[in-house]
Amino acid sequence: MLEKTAASLEPCGFQRVVPGATQSFRTTRQLRTAFWQHGATDLELTTAWQALMHGTSDLNIDSPPEDNKDSALNASTFLLDFLYPNGAVTLMRRLTSITPARSRSNSFRYSQRLVKLTPRLYTSSLPRRQDHRPKTITIQEAHDVGTDTLADKTDGTYTEHTEVGETAGETAGTTVLVGDTDQGADSELHETLAQSDSVGANPDNTSINDDHAETLKRLLNTDDPEDAGPVWYHYKALDGTSQSAYMRQVLLFLSKSGRLSDSWKISELFHQVPLSLWTNAIFVAGVAAEINLQNADRALEIFVKGLGHKDLDNTSLVDALDLLLSSALRSPTSQFLKDIWKYYSDMTTRWDFEGITSQLNHVASVPGLASKALEFQSYGRQELLELESTDLGQEALDALQKILVRRALVSCANSLVIPLLSVTKDPLAFEEFLCRVTSRGKEKLGLEVYQIYRDLPGSMPSHRVLHEMFKVFHGFDLPMSTKYAGFDLLWGDWYKFHTTPSRRAFQRYMSFYASRGETQRVYDLWTKYVELYRDDPDHNILQGSDTFTHLLQVHAVRGEAEETQRIFNAISEKFSIEPNIYHWNVLLNAYVKAGDYDGAISTFEDIATVGKADNYSYGTMMKMAGGRGDLAFTIDLYRRAASSGVRADEAILNSLIDAYCQNNYLQAAEDVCLRAVSKGIVSTRMWNMLIHHYAVRRNLAAMNRILESMVEHNIPYNKFTYLELLMGLSLCRQSQHAVSLLASALKDNTFEVTPDHFHFVMGSLLRTGEPALVRRLYKLMQDYGFSTTSESMFRLTQTLAQWNKLPPAQRARFTSAEWRSQALHSFGDIYGLNDTEKLKQFPAPDAESSRPSKLLKKETETIHFSVMVFMFSQMKDFFGAQQLIDLYRHVFQGQQDLEPTLPIAMLNSIMLMDFQEGQYDRVEATWGLLLEAVKKEARSADDSPHGSKISPKYRYIISGGVEVMQQMLFTLKDAAGMQRLVREVHSEGFELDSKNWNYYVQSLARLKQYKAAFLACERMLMPNWTGWFLVRQKENVRDKQLPLDQRRKGRSRRHLRPTATTLYHLAKGYIELGELSLWSAEEARIAQEIEVECVQVVRAIKSMVRVHSKLEYEIFDKEDHVDFDSVNVAQARQGYQRRLEKEEPMS
C-alpha cells in the first residue's frame, strides 16, 4: 500500500512543485466559517486515493448520502485541507482525481479527466501578487482520432484529451476528473470554469508553454532515468497539442526509470495512444505498467490486442508474455495462468514455443519455480483442466510444462536438475542446461546430465553442447586418464551424431593434444582437418592463424626446438605464408622449453627486428631470464618493452620479481609488488613468488609479513599461496604444523586442497625421517577421495627406502634387501617398467631428446629417477641404481653410453657410486664432462663486467659433484688438488655451499694444510658464526638460545657457517701446530700468521668448552684432552726466538 501511495507523489522536489512565496514577510490566515463547521463525521477519502489504496482501477465505492450533497457543513476536498500550506494543497489537488460529490460516479473511469477544483474555503489575510500567475486554465473537449484508436466505455481504454493553458504558474490551481461535469456541477465549479475562460486568452501562456517544451526536450535527450520526475512535471505543464506531440516519448522515457511510482503515469499515457500507433516498446511498457499496478486483466487485454497487431514483432510479444506468466506463477491461484494459456493457439500462430523459452527471464526468476514445475506434472495439469470453461488440449499443457521445466533449470538446486529433466525428457531442456554448465560452475553435474542425454532415444547433442562438454573435460579438475577417456567419448559422439567434427572441434582437440606433447595425435588430426576443410570456400584454413600453430606447439612443449624451427621455416618456404606473431611466439617458447638460452635470445631479437614483439614475447623471454637470475638482462628487457609501448603485465612484473629475488634483492622485489598494487595490478602470482623465495630462505617471519601485506592490499590468497606456505613449513622442519594446516583445510574448507599440497607435506616428512606419518597421510588422501597419482606413489616408494625408520613392528616384516626390492618394484609400477611388453611399447627417443640441455631440466620423471638412484647409491645397492639408470636411458633417451645428457643429479649419483667402488678415473671423467656441459648451459646473459659468468640460479648446481670430488681427493691425500678444484670452480663463476666449505676446511686441516684451512674458515664461514651455546650459558647470556629464525636459516646449505666438526678439526690442528712450533721455525711462523689473520677462528677455539661427546673422542686423541687455554703460542714463539739465537753463530 505504501508503494501505491508513493505512486501518487511527484518524484521532483518541492522547490519545483510547490510555488514559493512571492513575499518574504510573515502572513496570518483568516479562517472562514467553514473551519468551525468542519465536522469529523463528514470526513471522506476521495475515490482516487481509495483506488490507489486498494490497488485496482475498478472499485465500487459508494458516494456520500444524497442528503449531505448540498449541506453547508460538507467536508472540504481533503482531510483538514485548511491546515495545509498553499503549495501543498495545490500539489495534492493537482495529483488527485476528484469529482463533485453530487456528480461522482460509482466507479473509477479511465475516461475521467483532470480539471480545476473548487477554491479553498479560506484565504490568507495579506493579498498575494496574482497578476503573474493565472488562477485557472482552459479545458478543451476530448476528440476522437479514429474509429480504432479510441475505445468506448465498455473496453475501458483511455480517450485522448487536449489540455491547454497549463503553465508553471498554475501550480496554485487544482484539477478534477471530468466524466459528466456538464451534469449537475456545482456553482463553484462553474465559477472556476468561467475564470479559466478569461485566463485562456493570456498571451503569456504561449511563451511559458514553449519554455516547458524546450526543457522537456532537453531532459528527454539526456536519457537519464533520474529525470523522470522533472519530465513528468514539464510534460503536464504543456498544453494539449504539445502533450500529444511528446506523449509517446515521455511514455518510453518513464518506462526506463524502473520505478513503481511511474507505472500509473505510463498507464495513463498508454491508454491515450491509438492502437495503430503502438510500437514494440510502447506495447511492452503498457503491459509492464498494468502488471506493476496489479491490473492483470487489463495487461492480458493489451496482450491479446497485441497478438492481433501485425506491426508488433514476436520479441515484444514474448517479452509481454514473460511478464504475464511471471505474474501468474506468483499468484496463489491458477485462474490467471489459465486465462493466459487459453490463447495458446493464437500464440502458436505468431511463434514457435521451442525457440522462445530462453527469452522468458522473468519466469526464470519466480521463487520456487522448480517445485511448481514438479508439482505441475502431478496435479497442476488437472487443476487447470478442472477450471471453468476449460478448453486446453494436451499439446498446450505439454508446452507449458516444458516452459516451466526449462526455466526452472536456470536457478534450481543441483539435486533437482535430473528430476526436472526426467519429467519431460525434453531435448531442448537438456541442451539449454548443458550449454551453460561451465559458466554456472556445474561441471560435475554436467557430466552426469550429458551421459543421460546422449543415451536418450532420438537425442542428438548439438555442436554447442559438444563444445561445452569439451570445456568441462578440459577445465574441470579431473585425473588425466579421465580427461583422455572423456575426449575420446566426445570425439566418437561427433561422428555418431554429426558425421564430421566441426572446424572448431578440430582446433580444440589439436590444441589440447599439442599442449600435452601428443605428437602422433596432433599429426593425425591435422591431416584429417586439412583433407576435410582445405577446399572450404568460406575459410582458407592454410591462411588461418592457428592452422600451423598446433604443429609448432606440439614440438615446443616437448622442448624440440630444432623440429619447431624446421616447421617454422616451412611455413614461409613451402606454403609461402608469412609467419605471424603466434608462430614467432611459439618458436620462442620452444627454445625456452628446450633450455636453449642462446637460441631463445636470438629468436627474440629476430621478433624485435621484424617489429612483432608483444606482451607474450617480452613475458616469455623475461621469464627465462628472470628465472635464471640474470637481473641486468631482465631489467634491460623491461626497459625495452616500456620504450616499445608494451605495457607491463603480470607475467612481465613476475619475471622482474624473480630476478630480484634470485640476486637476494628481496626488498626491491617487494617494492615492485607494492607499485603494481598502486597501479591497479592485483596479481596473487607475484606475491606468491615473494613467499616462495622467503620459504627457500627459511624465513617464516618474512612469509607471515607478506601474507599480512596481501590482506592489507586486498590481494586474495589462492591454492598456490597455501602451497608456498606448506613448502616453507616443510623446509623449516615444521612438518607437524604443515599436517595440522592441511587437516584444518580439509575439515573447514579454508582453501582448495589439491594433491600437490599433500605431496609437499609428504616430502617434508621424508626429509625429517617420518615415513610412518607419510603412509598415514596417503591414507588420508584416499579417505577424502583424492585419486592416486604418480607423485603420491613415488612418496610411498621413498618410505620403503626409509624402512629402518618405520615402527619396529613394520620394520621387522622384511629384511633390508627385501625392502629395497619392494621399493624398486613399486617404483617400476609407477612408470610401467615391470611390464616387459609395455616397456617394449615405449617409442624410441629421437635425436632431440639427447640434447645437452637435458642436464639442467627438472621434469617429474627426471626428479623421480634421480632421487631413486641417489637412494640406492646411498644404500650401496649399486646394481639397483644401475638398473634405474639403464631404464631411464632406454625410456627417455634411447642410449647406453655415458654422456652428459643425464640429469645432473643422476650424474652426481653415478660419480658417488664410482667413488665408492674405487673407480677414480671414471669419477674424474664424469666430472670433467659435467663441468664443461654446465658451464655452457648455465652461462649468464648479463653483459655487466662485474657480473658472474654463471646465472645466479645455477651457481650452486655443481655442489653435489664438488662434494664427491672432494671426498675422492681427500682419499688420495691430494691437498693441492683439492685447492686447485676450489679455485677452478670459483674461477668459472660457481659457488660452494656450506657443506662444501666445511668439508674443504676439515680436509685441509686433516692434511696438515693449517694456514689454508684457517684462512678459508675465517673468510667464508666465521662471519655467520654465532658462538658456543655452552659459553653463552656459562657467561649467563640472557638469550642462551639463538632466535628461531636464525636457527632455521642455519639449516640452509647456502647459509655459510662453521659446524662443530669443522671447529674441532681446526682445534686439533691448532694444538698440533702449537706443538710443532716448539721445534720448527716454519710452523711457528704459520702459527703467528694464523694468530694475526684468523682472529675469529682462534677466539672460537680458545673459548670452546669440552663436553666429552662421542664426536670429540673421534677427532681428538687422548693426549689432546687438555684445556685450549694452556696452549700458549706466545711461549712457543719465545722458544723459537731462543733457538734462532743459538743457531746464529753456526750459520
JOURMO-V368266 format. One line per field, one symbol per residue. ss: DSSP state (2 for helix, 1 for strand, 0 for the rest). A space follows every 50 residues. Layout:
ss=???
This chain:
ss=02222200000002222000000000001100222200022200002222 22220000000000022200000000000022200222222222200000 00000000000001100000001100000000000000100000000000 00000000000010000222220001100000000022222222222220 00022222222222222222220022222222222200022222222222 22222000022222222222000022200222222222222200022222 22222220000002222222222222222200002222222002222200 00222222202222000022222222222222222200000002222222 22222222000002222222222200222222220000000022222222 22220000000022222222222220000222222222222222222200 00222222222222200022222222222222200000002220000022 22222200002222222222222000000022222222222222002222 22222222200000222222222222220022222222222220000002 22222222222200022222222222220000022222222222220002 22222222222200000022222222222220002222222222222200 00002222222222222000222222222222200000022222222222 20222002222000022222222222222220000222220000002222 02222200022222222222222200022222222222222220000000 00022222222222220002222222222222222220100000000001 02220000222222222222200022222222222220000002222222 22222200022222222222222200002222220000000002222220 00000000022222222222222222200022222222222220222222 22000000022222200222000222002222222222222222000
